[in-house]
Amino acid sequence: MLPIDPTQIDPDDIGQTQTVLEMDHEEAIEHVREVFTDAGFGVPVEFSPSELLNEKVDADRDPYYVLGACNPAVADRALEVTDGKLGALFPCNVVIWEEEPGRQRVYHVSIMRIARLVGMAPDDEEMAEIVAETGELVDKAFEEL
């Protein structure tokens, strides 16, 4: 049994943000990468789970891509206030999946908010500032998408 009821979590509690882009999958990946970079994130990690799963276990998955975005200054502060624990959730993933050809879902949840919810991060003013700052950066990026 889970210690919390996931159905009771408000999407805002985990910083859930999403949008739909009307473009092909590769174009969406490039667009999201560019917008997040312009918003202050680097993208040190990226991969395609669909390609991997289709190759390894013949999953027949539609295009699905993960951009691991990171703002180094915020990440450094978050590691400091969580005694290194938040690194287990790094980077902040932005997921792009093809709902249908020409229609891509872009989805993100806040690792900073989730870390605080599950007790990996303190519920204090410094962490609240980190949550707010990352939220502003993500909001800025999603506004540009």
N, C-alpha and C positions, 0 to 999 in steps of 0.2 A: 504494500500500500504506500502511495506517495505521501510525503509529509504535508503537502499542500494540494489543493484541488485546482488543477490547471484551468478548469472551466471558469474559475472565479477570478482569474487574472485578466485585468483590463489590458488591451493591446498597448495603451499608453504606459502601463507599468513596465513594459519591456521595450518601450521605444519603437514599437513596430511602425514601419513606414513602408509604403509601397506605391507603385504607379505602374501604368501600362504605357509602353512605347509602341507606336505603329511604325515598325521598320523591321528589316530582317535581323536575324540573330547576331551575325558578325558585326553589322553596323551598330547594333545596340551595345554590344560589348565595348567597341571603340568609343562610342558616345559616352557611356557611363564612366569608363576609365578617364576620359578627358575631363568630364564635368567634376568628378571627384578630385582629380589632380588640381584643377583650377580652384576648388573649394578648400584646398590646404592639406589634402591627403596624398600620401605616396601609395603606390600599389606594389609592395614587395613580393606578394604571393598571388598567383592566379593559376587556376586549373579548371579542367572540364570533367566533372564527375561522370557526365553522360558518356563521353568518349572512353574514359577508363572502364566504366561498368559494361559498356557495349562490347569493348574488346575483351575484358577479362571473364565476364560471366554471360555474355550474349544477352544483355538486359533489354535491348531494343528501346532504349530511352530517347525521348526527344531532347533536342539541344538544351543543355543546362550548364551554366558557367558561374564560377565563383571568383570574384575580385577581392583579395584580402587587402583592405585599405587601412592605412595607419597615418596618424599625425604624430610624428616623433616626440614633439614637446609634450603633448597630452599623454601619450603612452608612457613616457618617462615618469611623469607625475603620478599616473595611475599605478605603475609598478611600485613606486615609493610608498604610497599610502596604503597599499594592500600587502606590503611585505613580500612582493614578488608573485603573489598568488594569481593576480589578474593575467599574467602571461599565459596561463593555461587556456585562456579564451582568445588570445591574440591570433590573428589580426581581426579587425572589425570587418566582417564579411558582408559584401553586397552581392546578392545572387540575381542572376538573370536567367530566366527560363522561357522557352518558347511555348506559349499557350496554344498557338496555332501559327502557321506560316504568316509572317508579317506582323505578328502580335507578340510582344515580349513583356513578361512581368518582371519588374525590378523590385526586390524585397530586401529589407534590412531590419535587424533588431539590434538594440543597444547592448553591447556586452557590459558596458559600465552600469546600466540599470539592472541587468540580470545579475551581475556580480554582487551588487548591493542587496538585491532580493534574496539571494541564496546565502548571504553571509560571508562572501569572499572579500567584500569591500566594506569599509566602515560606513555607517550611516551618520556622517558628520558633515560639517560645513565645507571642508576641503573636497571631499568626494562629491558633494552636491555641486560645487563649482565645476568639477571635471565633467560630471553628467551634463550640466547646463552647456558647457563649452562644446562638448562633442555633439550634443543635440543641435546646437546652433549651426555647427559645421555640416552636419547631415541634412538639416532643414535647408540650408543654403544650396547644397548639391541637388536635393530633390526638387527645389523650386526651379532650378536650371534644366532639369531633365525634361 
